[in-house]
């Protein structure tokens, strides 16, 4: 059995797929609708998804 080592290209591909799936989810859509217009304009999709994941994990940690 061989074990594949992640490469930067694989990581980028995985992150792109995850980012698309997360941003299409109803939870993300509801969360994003509560962001201010300025915040939505200033944050690219990567930053919005990371912020969503961080806030969701913080909420779950309580």
C-alpha positions as CSV (number, residue, x, y, z in Angstrom):
1,X,0.0,0.0,0.0
2,X,1.4,3.3,-1.0
3,X,0.8,6.5,0.9
4,X,0.5,9.7,-1.2
5,X,2.1,12.8,0.1
6,X,0.0,16.0,-0.3
7,X,1.5,18.4,-2.8
8,X,0.7,22.1,-3.0
9,X,-1.2,21.5,-6.2
10,X,-3.4,18.9,-4.5
11,X,-3.9,21.2,-1.5
12,X,-5.0,24.0,-3.8
13,X,-7.4,21.7,-5.6
14,X,-8.9,20.4,-2.4
15,X,-9.3,23.9,-0.9
16,X,-10.9,25.2,-4.1
17,X,-13.4,22.3,-4.0
18,X,-14.1,22.8,-0.3
19,X,-14.5,26.5,-0.7
20,X,-17.0,26.1,-3.5
21,X,-19.0,23.5,-1.5
22,X,-19.0,25.6,1.7
23,X,-19.9,28.8,-0.1
24,X,-22.9,27.1,-1.7
25,X,-24.2,25.8,1.6
26,X,-27.3,27.3,3.3
27,X,-25.4,27.9,6.5
28,X,-22.8,30.0,4.7
29,X,-25.4,31.8,2.7
30,X,-27.3,32.7,5.9
31,X,-24.1,33.8,7.6
32,X,-23.0,35.8,4.6
33,X,-26.3,37.6,4.4
34,X,-25.6,39.0,7.9
35,X,-22.3,40.5,6.9
36,X,-22.2,44.2,6.3
37,X,-22.0,45.4,2.7
38,X,-18.6,46.9,3.3
39,X,-17.3,43.7,4.9
40,X,-18.6,41.7,1.9
41,X,-16.8,44.0,-0.6
42,X,-13.6,44.1,1.4
43,X,-13.2,40.3,1.9
44,X,-12.6,37.9,-1.0
45,X,-14.3,34.5,-1.1
46,X,-11.3,32.8,0.6
47,X,-11.3,35.3,3.5
48,X,-15.1,35.0,3.9
49,X,-15.0,31.2,4.0
50,X,-12.1,31.2,6.4
51,X,-14.0,33.7,8.6
52,X,-17.1,31.6,8.5
53,X,-15.2,28.5,9.4
54,X,-13.4,30.2,12.3
55,X,-16.7,31.6,13.7
56,X,-18.5,28.3,13.3
57,X,-15.7,26.4,15.1
58,X,-15.6,29.0,17.9
59,X,-19.4,28.6,18.3
60,X,-19.1,24.8,18.4
61,X,-16.3,25.1,21.0
62,X,-18.7,26.6,23.6
